[in-house]
Amino acid sequence: MTDEIEAILAEAAQTLGSEAQVALLNGAAAKLKTSDLKAALSVATRALKISIASEDAHGRAQSLATMGFCYLQTSDYDRALACAEEALHLFKTLNDDAGKADAMKIIGNVYYSFGDAPKALDTFQKSLLLTQSLGDKPQEAAVLNNIGNVHYQLGDYEIALTFFFGSLAIRQSLGDKHGEARSLGNIGNVYETIGDDANALECLFKCLSLHRITGDKHGEGIATGGVGSVYHRLKDYPNALLYHVKSLMLKQATGDRQGESITLCDIGCDYYQLGEYETAASYQSKSLAVAERIGDRYEEAYALCNLAITLLAQKKNADAHLHLLRALDCATALQSKDDLRRIHHALSTCYEKLNKPGEQQWHLKEYERLKHELVGMKAVENVQSLALRFEVEKVMRESGETGETSEDLETLFAALPKVYRMKARAISQSNLKVPLSGAAEVKVEVKTFGQFSVAIGSRKISKEDWQRKKNRDVFKLLLVHYQQAVTVDQFIEYLWRDAAESGRDASRLVMTAVHNVRKVLEPGSDQPSHFITQSDKSYTLDFGSGAEIDFLEFKRLWTAAKKSASAENQFLLHEQAVEHYHSEFLPEDMYEEWSCFEREVLREMYLESLLYIGSAHLRAEKFSEVVSVGRRITESDAINEMGYELMLTALGRQGLHLEARKIYEKCRAAFEKELDAPPPKRFLSLLTAKS
């Protein structure tokens, strides 16, 4: 992004007039803030300097508002508040209601992050009134989403959903994919909280897809973490850990400090469930440190509670008790019911271990009361009914059907809880990877690492059989989401976006391509496909239990290794896993949006397996194997510190200092090229380590 910033600054420098320069820079910063916060902040700061020198009050206010937004997203709340308040003062002086609404939205979010819900709601309400009076629908949707966030944190899930759905309806009507993703992510969080995992995954995967399409890395990090949390609820801890680690990388890359705190704690919770308590406590302690540093009391309460639970597992009951009392004070001040629910439950366990039955029972009753209030059957049904009411009203709006009487509508809405349960079951059959019935039991072999190939029985499908690249891409997209529903809208976003934007009937193009794929997989058949099923404008690929799909087998072995309690079995399973990974995932589709995330996930799993194998070889002093594994790591990731450290350590212990120096020089060149920075200083000590 450095080149892009330089180009923007160069264009601004050639623009005549200071106000025109500031306007150009502010416009560029506004566009950049959805994809690159650092770049947006840099451009907005340049605009601020010019606006101050030229006494351009409006340009100065716009620059400050953008800077406030960037600081907010990176959890620098004090700077965010200072910039937004100064911008608000300037906008008031200029009688700019749109600017005032935007600044108040930032200020409300700062209050929310500080845990001051009343101030946040009051500020958001003022911003909402202004945006509605102006008819500014995009801003109205954003503020509705913000108000929903506050109610969600307070545990008022039904009220929160009302605002989230209001926001979503506006954004969908405007075709605002970036905003739609944000609203869907928040709705998914509500579903996850009430235990509706199927609908949570449906929303979060849609959200994730939209964030990737719009290039919003900040939003992608949040959505990826949300998916990890659902898998954690489903007790699929290795998969949860995988998504949480990816989320952490995205959040750290975008400077999302609040998100970093959340995900560090979530990773700790994954390790806790895997029985690795020391690792869990380490991540949760880091999470707490970040939360305290940025002054986010919600995340402080969350980290304190989860760290205390880990300490209880380590029999450090007194320390756990102190952490829980701190967490209780924090959550009580914030009026955060969901945090209080978890804390009371943990305190009940703590007092049981401390042999204080009176205190144990009191906290257990508080936990049960809050649990019933927040996620009891009535509360869940209210949320579910509200969700389907939104869907029904959306269909009516889109179809223009307005002839129903109020009595007809109430009869329909009364049946929504039952309909919702049916919908949830249907979604769970696809999104939760439940094997689908009807798949033909025929030997199918698919290779994705390196050269892509598909063989069904004795028939190998050639490149010419697919006829068109789009047909092959449709199959691969289904494969990436194996046994999960892929909607027509997803196909359009990934493969026919240009056609849709030009006004062509993209949905018909999808149907034609899927039909072609069916003919390739089952030539000559006039029966419904055994492999691709259709349901509610979506398609699902399933080859049955006999299928051999290399990347899925790799993931199965990796997951089994993570779950294994035996170090010997872990080593063998990791070795079996890496045997499958002999090249990148679908290298011919390296730059396709739909393949990028899966490729990165698989690469991270592969590197983790190699690191485990290399560390085991190092403990056994099998130094040549260590160097071999280290080379494989750095071939896949040229700036992987652990890969270089394994090689330097092994060579140093053998006294092969010349070879170690060559590895270090290779490392130095890679770090300078990719990061414009030297390798870690500890590597120098490894060069001189005695054998």
C-alpha positions in Angstrom: 0.0 0.0 0.0 3.0 2.3 0.3 3.1 2.8 -3.5 -0.6 3.7 -3.5 -0.1 6.2 -0.7 2.8 7.8 -2.6 0.6 8.0 -5.7 -2.2 9.7 -3.8 0.2 12.2 -2.3 1.8 12.9 -5.6 -1.6 13.5 -7.2 -2.6 15.8 -4.3 0.7 17.8 -4.7 -0.1 18.5 -8.4 -3.7 19.6 -7.5 -4.1 23.4 -7.5 -5.4 25.0 -4.3 -5.1 23.7 -0.7 -8.8 23.0 -0.3 -8.8 20.8 -3.5 -5.7 18.9 -2.1 -7.4 18.3 1.2 -10.6 17.2 -0.5 -8.7 14.7 -2.6 -6.8 13.3 0.3 -9.8 13.1 2.5 -11.7 11.3 -0.2 -8.9 8.8 -0.6 -8.6 8.3 3.1 -12.3 7.6 3.3 -12.0 4.8 0.7 -8.9 3.3 2.3 -10.3 3.0 5.8 -12.3 -0.1 4.8 -9.3 -1.9 3.5 -6.1 -0.5 5.0 -6.4 1.5 8.3 -2.7 2.4 8.4 -2.8 3.9 4.9 -6.1 5.7 5.7 -4.6 7.2 8.8 -1.4 8.3 7.0 -3.4 10.1 4.2 -5.8 11.7 6.6 -2.9 13.0 8.8 -1.4 14.6 5.7 -4.8 16.2 4.9 -5.0 17.5 8.4 -1.6 19.3 8.2 -2.6 21.0 4.9 -6.0 22.0 6.2 -4.5 23.5 9.4 -2.0 25.5 7.4 -4.6 26.7 4.9 -7.3 27.3 7.6 -9.7 25.0 5.9 -12.1 24.2 8.7 -14.3 21.8 6.8 -11.3 19.8 5.5 -9.8 19.8 8.9 -13.0 18.4 10.4 -13.2 15.6 7.8 -9.6 14.7 8.4 -10.1 14.5 12.1 -13.2 12.3 11.7 -11.4 9.8 9.5 -8.5 9.8 12.0 -10.9 9.2 14.9 -12.4 6.3 13.0 -8.9 4.7 12.4 -7.9 5.2 16.0 -11.1 3.6 17.1 -10.6 0.5 14.9 -7.1 0.1 16.3 -8.4 0.5 19.9 -6.5 3.8 20.5 -9.6 5.1 22.3 -8.1 8.3 23.8 -6.9 9.5 20.5 -10.1 8.5 18.8 -12.2 10.5 21.3 -9.9 13.5 21.0 -10.1 13.6 17.2 -13.9 12.9 17.1 -14.7 15.6 19.7 -12.6 18.2 17.9 -14.3 17.2 14.6 -17.7 17.5 16.3 -16.9 21.0 17.5 -15.8 22.1 14.0 -18.9 20.5 12.4 -21.2 22.3 14.8 -19.5 25.6 14.0 -20.0 24.8 10.3 -23.7 23.7 10.8 -22.8 20.4 9.1 -25.3 17.9 10.4 -23.9 15.0 8.4 -20.5 15.7 9.9 -21.9 16.0 13.4 -23.7 12.6 13.0 -20.5 10.9 11.8 -18.4 12.4 14.7 -21.1 11.4 17.3 -21.1 7.8 15.9 -17.3 7.6 16.6 -17.7 9.2 20.1 -20.6 6.7 20.9 -18.3 3.8 20.0 -15.6 5.1 22.3 -18.1 5.3 25.1 -19.2 1.8 24.3 -15.6 0.5 24.4 -15.1 2.3 27.7 -18.1 0.3 29.0 -20.3 3.4 29.5 -23.5 2.0 27.9 -25.8 5.0 28.9 -23.5 7.6 27.3 -23.0 5.4 24.2 -26.8 4.9 23.7 -27.5 8.7 24.2 -24.8 9.7 21.7 -25.9 7.1 19.2 -29.6 8.2 19.5 -28.6 11.8 18.8 -26.6 10.6 15.8 -29.5 8.5 14.6 -32.0 11.4 14.7 -29.6 13.6 12.6 -29.1 10.9 10.0 -32.8 10.2 9.7 -33.6 13.9 9.3 -31.0 14.1 6.5 -32.3 10.9 4.8 -28.7 9.5 5.0 -29.5 5.8 4.8 -25.9 4.4 4.8 -25.2 6.4 8.1 -28.6 5.4 9.5 -27.8 1.7 9.0 -24.4 2.2 10.6 -25.8 3.8 13.7 -28.6 1.2 14.0 -25.8 -1.4 14.0 -24.0 0.5 16.7 -27.1 0.7 18.9 -27.6 -3.0 18.4 -24.0 -3.7 19.6 -24.7 -1.9 22.9 -27.9 -3.8 23.6 -26.1 -7.1 22.7 -23.4 -6.4 25.2 -26.1 -5.6 27.8 -27.7 -9.0 27.1 -30.8 -7.6 25.5 -30.6 -9.9 22.5 -34.1 -9.4 21.1 -33.7 -5.6 21.2 -30.2 -6.0 19.6 -31.6 -8.1 16.8 -34.3 -5.5 16.1 -31.6 -2.9 15.4 -29.3 -5.4 13.5 -32.1 -6.4 11.2 -33.1 -2.8 10.7 -29.5 -2.1 9.7 -29.3 -5.2 7.4 -32.5 -4.3 5.6 -31.2 -0.8 4.7 -27.8 -2.1 3.6 -29.3 -4.9 1.5 -31.6 -2.4 -0.2 -28.6 -0.2 -1.0 -26.5 -3.0 -2.2 -23.9 -2.1 0.4 -21.9 -5.4 0.6 -19.4 -4.0 3.2 -22.2 -2.9 5.5 -24.2 -6.0 4.9 -21.3 -8.1 6.1 -21.0 -6.1 9.3 -24.7 -6.5 10.1 -24.6 -10.3 9.3 -21.6 -10.7 11.5 -23.5 -9.2 14.5 -26.6 -11.3 13.8 -24.4 -14.4 13.7 -22.9 -13.4 17.1 -26.4 -13.3 18.6 -27.2 -16.8 17.2 -23.9 -18.1 18.5 -24.7 -16.7 22.0 -28.1 -18.3 22.2 -26.7 -21.6 21.0 -28.2 -21.6 17.5 -25.0 -22.9 15.9 -26.4 -23.7 12.4 -27.8 -20.2 11.8 -24.7 -18.7 13.4 -22.5 -20.4 10.9 -24.8 -19.5 8.0 -24.6 -15.8 8.9 -20.8 -15.8 9.7 -19.8 -17.7 6.5 -21.9 -15.2 4.4 -20.3 -12.4 6.3 -16.8 -13.9 5.8 -17.4 -14.2 2.1 -18.6 -10.6 1.7 -15.6 -9.3 3.7 -13.2 -11.1 1.4 -15.0 -9.8 -1.7 -14.9 -6.2 -0.5 -11.3 -6.6 0.7 -12.1 -5.7 4.4 -9.3 -7.4 6.3 -10.5 -5.9 9.6 -14.0 -7.3 9.2 -12.6 -10.6 7.9 -10.6 -11.0 11.1 -13.7 -10.5 13.2 -15.8 -12.9 11.2 -13.1 -15.6 11.1 -12.9 -15.4 14.9 -16.7 -15.7 15.1 -16.6 -18.9 13.1 -13.9 -20.2 15.4 -16.2 -19.5 18.4 -19.0 -21.5 16.9 -16.7 -24.5 16.3 -15.6 -24.1 19.9 -19.2 -24.4 21.0 -19.5 -27.5 18.8 -16.5 -28.9 20.7 -14.5 -29.1 17.5 -11.5 -27.5 19.3 -8.8 -28.1 16.7 -10.9 -26.5 14.0 -11.8 -23.7 16.4 -8.1 -23.2 17.1 -7.4 -23.0 13.4 -9.9 -20.3 12.8 -8.9 -18.3 15.9 -5.2 -18.4 14.9 -6.1 -17.1 11.5 -8.3 -14.4 13.1 -5.4 -13.4 15.3 -3.1 -13.0 12.4 -5.6 -10.8 10.6 -6.3 -8.6 13.6 -2.7 -8.1 14.4 -2.0 -7.2 10.7 -4.8 -4.6 10.8 -3.9 -3.2 14.2 -7.2 -4.3 15.8 -6.1 -4.3 19.4 -9.5 -5.0 20.9 -10.0 -7.9 18.5 -6.5 -9.1 19.4 -7.4 -9.2 23.0 -10.6 -11.2 22.3 -8.9 -13.7 20.1 -5.9 -14.3 22.3 -8.4 -15.2 25.0 -10.3 -17.5 22.6 -7.1 -19.3 21.6 -6.5 -19.8 25.3 -9.9 -21.3 25.7 -9.3 -23.7 22.8 -6.0 -24.9 24.4 -7.9 -25.2 27.8 -10.3 -27.6 26.2 -7.4 -29.5 24.6 -6.0 -30.0 28.1 -2.9 -27.7 27.6 -3.5 -25.5 30.6 -0.1 -23.7 30.7 -0.5 -22.7 27.0 -4.0 -21.6 27.7 -3.0 -19.4 30.7 -0.2 -17.8 28.7 -2.6 -16.7 25.9 -5.3 -15.5 28.4 -2.6 -13.5 30.3 -1.6 -11.9 27.1 -5.2 -11.1 26.4 -5.6 -9.5 29.8 -2.5 -7.4 29.3 -3.8 -6.0 25.9 -7.3 -5.3 27.4 -5.8 -3.4 30.3 -3.4 -1.5 28.0 -6.2 -0.2 25.7 -8.6 0.3 28.6 -11.3 -2.0 27.2 -13.2 -3.2 30.3 -15.4 -5.7 28.5 -12.4 -7.6 27.3 -10.8 -7.2 30.7 -13.7 -9.0 32.3 -13.7 -11.7 29.6 -10.0 -12.4 30.0 -10.1 -12.4 33.8 -12.9 -14.9 33.9 -11.4 -17.3 31.4 -7.9 -17.0 33.0 -9.5 -17.8 36.3 -11.2 -21.0 34.9 -7.8 -22.1 33.7 -6.2 -21.4 37.1 -8.8 -23.5 38.7 -7.9 -26.4 36.4 -4.3 -25.9 37.6 -5.5 -26.0 41.2 -4.5 -22.4 41.8 -7.7 -21.7 43.5 -6.7 -18.6 45.5 -5.4 -16.8 42.4 -8.5 -17.8 40.5 -10.7 -16.4 43.2 -8.9 -13.0 43.1 -9.3 -12.9 39.3 -13.0 -13.7 39.5 -13.7 -11.0 42.1 -12.0 -8.5 39.8 -14.0 -9.8 36.8 -17.2 -9.6 38.9 -16.6 -5.9 39.8 -15.8 -5.1 36.1 -18.9 -6.9 34.7 -21.2 -5.4 37.4 -20.0 -1.9 36.6 -20.6 -2.6 32.8 -24.0 -4.2 33.4 -22.8 -7.0 31.1 -25.3 -9.8 31.8 -23.6 -12.5 29.7 -20.2 -11.8 31.4 -21.9 -11.9 34.8 -23.5 -15.2 33.9 -20.1 -16.8 33.1 -18.5 -15.2 36.1 -21.2 -16.5 38.6 -20.8 -19.9 37.1 -17.0 -19.9 37.5 -17.3 -18.5 41.1 -19.7 -21.3 42.0 -17.0 -23.8 40.9 -14.3 -21.8 42.7 -16.2 -21.7 46.0 -16.9 -25.5 45.7 -13.1 -26.0 45.5 -12.6 -23.6 48.4 -15.2 -25.6 50.4 -17.6 -22.7 50.9 -21.0 -24.2 50.1 -23.0 -21.1 51.1 -21.2 -18.9 48.6 -21.2 -21.7 46.0 -25.0 -22.0 46.1 -25.6 -18.2 45.9 -23.5 -17.8 42.8 -25.0 -21.0 41.3 -28.5 -19.5 41.7 -27.4 -16.2 40.1 -25.9 -18.1 37.2 -29.2 -20.1 36.7 -31.3 -16.9 36.9 -29.2 -15.1 34.3 -29.0 -18.2 32.1 -32.8 -18.4 32.1 -33.1 -14.7 31.4 -30.6 -14.6 28.5 -30.8 -18.0 26.8 -33.8 -19.7 28.3 -36.4 -21.3 25.9 -38.6 -18.2 25.9 -35.8 -15.8 25.1 -34.5 -18.1 22.4 -37.9 -18.4 20.8 -38.4 -14.6 20.8 -35.1 -14.2 19.0 -35.9 -16.9 16.5 -39.4 -15.5 15.8 -37.9 -12.1 15.3 -35.4 -13.5 12.8 -38.0 -15.2 10.7 -40.3 -12.2 10.9 -37.5 -10.2 9.2 -37.1 -12.9 6.5 -40.8 -13.0 5.8 -41.0 -9.2 5.6 -38.0 -9.1 3.4 -39.6 -11.5 0.9 -42.8 -9.4 0.9 -40.9 -6.2 0.3 -38.9 -7.7 -2.6 -42.0 -9.4 -4.2 -44.2 -6.3 -3.7 -46.8 -8.5 -2.0 -48.8 -6.2 0.3 -52.3 -7.6 0.2 -52.2 -9.7 3.3 -54.4 -8.6 6.2 -52.9 -8.0 9.6 -54.8 -11.1 10.8 -53.2 -13.2 8.1 -49.8 -11.8 9.1 -50.3 -12.5 12.8 -51.3 -16.1 12.0 -48.2 -16.5 9.9 -45.9 -15.0 12.5 -47.4 -17.2 15.2 -46.1 -20.3 13.3 -42.6 -18.9 13.0 -41.0 -20.7 15.9 -41.9 -24.1 14.3 -40.8 -22.9 10.8 -37.5 -21.6 12.3 -36.7 -25.0 13.9 -37.3 -26.6 10.5 -35.0 -24.1 8.8 -32.3 -24.6 11.5 -32.4 -28.4 10.9 -32.1 -27.8 7.1 -29.1 -25.5 7.6 -27.4 -27.9 10.0 -27.5 -30.7 7.4 -25.3 -28.6 5.2 -23.2 -26.2 7.3 -22.3 -28.6 10.1 -21.0 -31.2 7.7 -23.5 -33.9 8.5 -23.1 -36.5 5.7 -26.0 -36.2 3.2 -28.1 -39.2 2.2 -28.3 -40.4 -1.3 -24.6 -40.0 -2.3 -23.6 -42.8 -4.6 -21.1 -45.3 -3.1 -18.6 -45.1 -6.0 -14.9 -44.7 -5.6 -14.1 -41.0 -6.1 -10.5 -39.6 -5.9 -9.8 -35.8 -6.0 -6.3 -34.3 -5.8 -5.9 -30.6 -5.0 -2.3 -30.4 -3.8 -0.3 -29.6 -6.9 -1.9 -30.9 -10.1 -5.7 -30.8 -9.9 -7.4 -34.1 -10.9 -10.7 -35.9 -10.4 -11.3 -39.6 -11.0 -14.7 -41.3 -10.6 -14.3 -45.1 -10.6 -11.9 -45.9 -13.5 -12.8 -42.7 -15.4 -10.4 -39.8 -15.0 -11.9 -36.4 -15.9 -9.6 -34.5 -18.3 -9.2 -30.7 -18.6 -11.1 -30.9 -21.9 -14.1 -32.7 -20.2 -14.8 -29.5 -18.2 -15.2 -27.6 -21.6 -14.9 -24.2 -19.8 -12.9 -22.8 -17.0 -16.1 -21.5 -15.3 -17.4 -25.1 -15.1 -14.2 -26.2 -13.4 -14.3 -23.2 -11.1 -17.9 -24.0 -10.0 -16.8 -27.6 -9.1 -13.8 -26.3 -7.2 -15.9 -23.8 -5.3 -18.3 -26.6 -4.3 -15.3 -28.7 -3.3 -13.8 -26.0 -1.1 -17.2 -26.0 0.7 -17.5 -29.8 0.6 -20.8 -31.0 2.2 -21.7 -27.3 2.8 -24.3 -25.4 0.9 -23.0 -22.8 -1.6 -25.7 -20.2 -2.5 -26.3 -18.8 -5.9 -25.3 -15.4 -4.6 -21.9 -16.8 -3.5 -21.3 -18.2 -7.0 -22.2 -14.8 -8.5 -20.0 -12.8 -6.1 -17.0 -15.1 -6.8 -17.4 -16.0 -10.4 -20.0 -13.8 -12.2 -19.7 -10.4 -10.5 -18.9 -8.6 -13.7 -21.9 -10.2 -15.4 -24.2 -9.2 -12.6 -23.0 -5.6 -12.6 -23.5 -5.4 -16.4 -27.2 -6.4 -16.0 -27.0 -10.0 -17.2 -29.0 -12.7 -15.5 -26.1 -14.1 -13.5 -28.3 -16.6 -11.6 -29.1 -18.4 -14.9 -25.4 -18.5 -15.7 -24.9 -20.3 -12.3 -27.6 -22.8 -13.1 -26.2 -23.6 -16.5 -22.7 -24.1 -15.1 -23.9 -26.4 -12.3 -25.9 -28.4 -14.9 -22.7 -28.7 -17.0 -20.7 -29.9 -13.9 -23.4 -32.5 -13.2 -23.0 -33.8 -16.8 -19.2 -34.0 -16.4 -19.5 -35.9 -13.1 -22.3 -38.2 -14.3 -22.3 -38.3 -18.1 -25.3 -39.8 -19.8 -27.5 -39.8 -16.7 -31.0 -38.4 -16.9 -31.6 -39.0 -13.2 -31.1 -36.4 -10.4 -27.5 -36.1 -9.5 -26.0 -38.4 -6.8 -23.3 -35.9 -6.1 -24.8 -32.4 -6.3 -28.0 -31.6 -4.4 -30.0 -28.5 -4.7 -32.0 -26.8 -1.9 -33.3 -23.2 -1.6 -31.1 -21.5 -4.2 -28.0 -23.4 -3.0 -26.0 -26.4 -4.1 -24.1 -29.0 -2.0 -21.4 -31.4 -3.2 -21.1 -34.8 -1.5 -19.4 -37.9 -3.0 -20.3 -40.2 -0.1 -18.2 -42.1 2.4 -15.9 -43.8 -0.1 -14.4 -40.6 -1.5 -10.7 -39.8 -1.2 -10.1 -36.1 -1.3 -6.5 -35.2 -0.4 -7.0 -31.8 1.3 -9.8 -33.2 3.5 -7.8 -36.3 4.4 -4.9 -33.9 5.3 -7.2 -32.0 7.6 -8.6 -35.2 9.1 -5.1 -36.4 10.0 -4.1 -33.0 11.3 -7.2 -32.8 13.6 -6.6 -36.4 14.8 -3.0 -35.4 15.7 -4.2 -32.4 17.7 -6.7 -34.6 19.6 -4.3 -37.5 20.3 -3.2 -37.8 23.9 -0.1 -39.8 22.8 3.0 -38.0 21.7 4.0 -40.9 19.6 0.6 -41.0 17.8 0.7 -37.2 17.4 4.1 -37.5 15.6 3.0 -40.3 13.3 -0.3 -38.5 12.4 1.5 -35.3 11.7 4.0 -37.2 9.5 1.1 -38.8 7.6 -0.6 -35.4 7.2 2.4 -33.7 5.6 2.8 -36.6 3.2 -0.4 -35.4 1.5 0.9 -31.8 1.3 3.4 -32.2 -1.5 2.6 -28.8 -3.1 0.3 -25.7 -2.6 -3.5 -26.2 -2.6 -4.9 -25.6 -6.1 -1.8 -23.6 -7.4 -3.4 -22.9 -10.7 -6.0 -20.8 -8.8 -3.5 -19.0 -6.7 -5.1 -15.6 -7.2 -8.7 -16.6 -7.1 -10.6 -15.0 -4.2 -12.6 -18.2 -3.4 -9.4 -20.3 -3.0 -7.2 -17.9 -0.9 -8.6 -18.5 2.5 -8.6 -22.3 2.3 -5.1 -22.2 0.9 -3.8 -20.1 3.8 -5.6 -22.3 6.4 -4.0 -25.4 4.9 -0.6 -23.8 4.7 -0.8 -22.8 8.4 -1.8 -26.4 9.4 1.1 -27.8 7.3 3.6 -25.4 8.9 2.3 -26.4 12.4 2.7 -30.1 11.6 6.3 -29.5 10.3 7.1 -27.5 13.4 5.9 -30.3 15.6 7.9 -32.9 13.6 11.0 -30.7 13.6 10.8 -30.1 17.3 10.5 -33.8 18.0 13.5 -34.6 15.9 15.5 -31.8 17.7 14.7 -33.4 21.1 15.9 -36.8 19.7 19.0 -35.0 18.4 18.3 -36.2 14.8 19.9 -33.0 13.4 19.9 -33.8 9.7 16.1 -34.5 9.9 15.7 -31.2 11.7 17.5 -29.3 9.0 15.4 -31.0 6.3 12.2 -30.1 8.1 13.4 -26.5 8.6 14.1 -26.2 4.9 10.5 -27.4 4.1 9.1 -24.8 6.5 11.1 -21.9 4.9 10.3 -23.1 1.4 6.6 -22.7 2.2 7.1 -19.5 4.3 10.3 -17.5 3.5 10.1 -15.5 6.7 9.1 -18.2 9.2 11.2 -17.6 12.3 10.7 -21.1 13.7 11.9 -22.8 10.5 15.2 -20.8 10.6 15.6 -21.3 14.3 15.3 -25.1 14.0 18.0 -25.2 11.3 20.3 -22.8 13.1 20.0 -24.7 16.4 20.6 -28.1 14.7 23.6 -26.9 12.8 25.0 -25.1 15.8 24.8 -28.2 18.0 26.8 -30.1 15.3 29.4 -27.3 15.1 28.6 -26.6 11.5 28.9 -22.9 11.9 29.7 -22.2 8.2 26.4 -23.9 7.1 24.6 -22.0 9.9 26.0 -18.7 8.5 24.7 -19.5 5.0 21.2 -20.2 6.5 21.4 -16.9 8.4 22.3 -15.0 5.3 19.4 -16.5 3.5 17.2 -15.6 6.4 18.5 -12.0 6.5 17.9 -11.5 2.7 14.3 -12.8 3.1 13.5 -10.6 6.1 14.9 -7.5 4.3 12.9 -8.2 1.2 9.6 -9.1 2.8 9.7 -7.0 6.0 12.3 -4.4 5.4 13.8 -5.5 8.8 16.6 -7.7 10.1 16.1 -11.2 11.5 15.5 -11.6 15.2 18.6 -10.8 17.3 18.5 -14.2 19.0 19.5 -15.8 15.7 23.0 -14.2 16.1 23.6 -16.1 19.3 22.7 -19.3 17.6 25.5 -18.7 15.1 28.1 -18.8 17.8 26.6 -21.5 20.0 28.9 -24.2 21.1 28.3 -27.7 20.0 
